[in-house]
């Protein structure tokens, strides 16, 4: 059984990060040219991605779907266990790769790349819906 308290905190944190990012009202990459907006958005995206990795780990443990050797193994293992479909797992894995760019090559992310990530990150909400459904949480 999923640890409702732990997973609930993950959901709450992700929603809080999305809400803050949305409050920046980013319309295009030009809105990220200001260092404060760029830095704050980068950190929120990194936080969301870290939380989705944490959520994926919780799902793997609960579903008894295996143990990953690295972050990029989480979503394929969940797809193999039929928790996610293959396409969804691949899209999430692309986001996880961007997490590594943000974490390890921070200065190399362009405003264009960062803005694209602010749009692509919404794939995380689909994953949250899948996990909530498996937990029996009404949406």
Steps between C-alpha positions, in 0.01 A plus 500: 500500500630841406621715789225761474683751717825480306336496156253769605793726592658435159174594325463814712857609432465449125176697493660780704794519256268506199290775655804713570639448149163588349497822705803614298267522199770401253390571143823425318873451531544878520342485847791284614774744397479663841734303727251490788227347281746260339645385832168471680338310213799267473483416868125436490539270201783316673288464814204363300725252322661388826154443648384302197804275538406457866140421402623251241708329766197475727296352216773248418517384860123475540446327167798270565623594154873471561781718620659756270875529460461864400227762474444429133401140581196599709248578229589204271460266800159653570406450134617140513274451804207658308478794738578736211470458127825491305449844338430666835808336651715625210368855535570497873846361438577792268407731786723308740790549259430874511515477879859384466578798276351737758685331785840448343531739204285784630661778299461312172119512497391777265196716559340325203568157650379609841178643359436178306546308823238721671254370240616137492496472879122463497555133411565467873133574571397199291732279704353639821151413374611142426645456848197660667271264307705198609478626858124539472513879544221682321623767260 
